[in-house]
Amino acid sequence: MSELKTQLTEIVNINTDSYKGYEVAAKNLNDTDLQTMFNRLAQQRKLFIEEIKQDLRDYGVSVEPTSSYTGFFHRTWLSTKALFSFDTVEAVIDTSITGEEKVVEVYAKALKEEAIPLNLKEKLNNQLDLVKGAINQLREIEKVA
């Protein structure tokens, strides 16, 4: 149970960073389409957190999300770029892709763990597919931005 809690806590925390990062990006951009997309992705990450927390409760484990120092600095950097960069949209999208790639790494690491039951791995794989979809969507926007 300890390794299960460790891995899923890391996923909850990276999703907390992602959720908060998307909120910062949405608040600091003037592009309403991107604001809508970032708000949608923030809500998606919030849902990921709640799903994982519920699954952990089913196993008698509780976890409260915390934001990492890395996530804090990432959000601060996003906010600073949005306020002072001439290529704001490109910079925020690029920073968002970098953050999402970190999310993929954390999920991939957790999915290798034998301590995580198959039903949870299936859910994590589904969430990971959505994260990868977000990366693809961000890359498409980056091409036209």
N, C-alpha and C positions, 0 to 999 in steps of 0.2 A: 504493500500500500504506500510505502514511503516514496518509492520511485514513481509510482502513478501520480501521487500528489505533487512531487517535484516537477515532473514534466508538464502536467496540466496547469500548474501554477505559472510556469514560464509562458505557456500559451495564453493564459488569461492575462498576464502582464503585458505581453507583446501586443495583444489585441486592445488592451487599455491604452497603450501608447498610440496605437494606430487610430483608435476611436478619437482620442484627444487631438492627435495630429490633424486628422481630417476636419475636425471642428475648427481648429485654428486656421487651416487653409481656407475653409469656406467663409469664415468671418473676414478674412483679409484680402479676398479677391473681389473684383468688381464684376466679373463675368458670371452672370446668373446661371448659365448652363453648368459651369464648373461648380458653382456653389451648390446647386441642386445635386450634382453627382457626388461631391464630397460629403454633403449631408446624408445622402443615401448610403454611402460607404461607411460613414460614422455609425449610422443606425444598424447597418449590417454587422459591424464589429461588436456593437453593444449586444446584439442578439447572440453572436458567437459566445460572448462572455457568459451570458445567462444560460445558454444551453450547456456549456461546460460545467458551470457551477451546479446546475441541476443534476447532471450526471454524477458529479462528485458527491453530492448529497445522497444520491441513491446508493453510493458505496460507503456512506457514513463519514465522508471527508468534507470538510468545509475549507473554503479559500476565499479570501477577500482580495480583489484586484488592487495592485499598487502600481504606480508608474515608476519606471526605471529612470535613473539619472540620464542614461543615454536617450531615452524617450523625451525627457524634459528638454535636453539640449537640442534634440531634433526638432521639437515643436518651436522652440525659441528661434532656431535657425530658419524654420519655415516662416515664422511671423516676421522676422527681420528681413528675409528675402522679399516677402510680399510687400513690405513697407518701403524698401529702399531700392529695389532692383528695377531697372528699366525693362528687363525681360521677365517680368514677374510670373506670367503664366508658365513660361518654359521652365523657369527656376523652380517653381512650386511643384510642377509635374515631375521634373527630374528628381527632386528631393522625395516626392511621394513614391516614385518607383524604387528608389534606394531603400526607403523604409519597408515597402512591400517585399522586396527581395530578402530583407532580414526576417520578415514574417515567414516566408517560405522556408528559410533555413531552420527556424525554430520548429515549425511543423514537421519538416523532414526528419529532424533529430528525434522528435517525440515518436514519430511513426515507426522508428527502428526499435523502440523499446518493447521488450517482451512483456513488461509489466502492464501495458495498456491493453485491456480486453478488446476483442475483435469488434464488438458493437461500437465502442468508442473510437477505434481506429477508422471505422467506416464513416462516422460523423466527422472526424478530423480530416479524412480524405475529401469529403464533400466540401468542408469549409476551405480546405486548401485549394480545391478546384475553383472556388469563388474568388479567392485571393489571386490566383493566377489569371483568372478572367479580368480582374480589376487591373492587373499589370498590363495585360494586352490592351485593355481599353485606354489606359493612360498612355501607352506607347502610340496608339493610333492618334490620340489627341495631340501628343507631342509632335507627330509628323506634320500636322496641319497648323500648329500654333506658330 
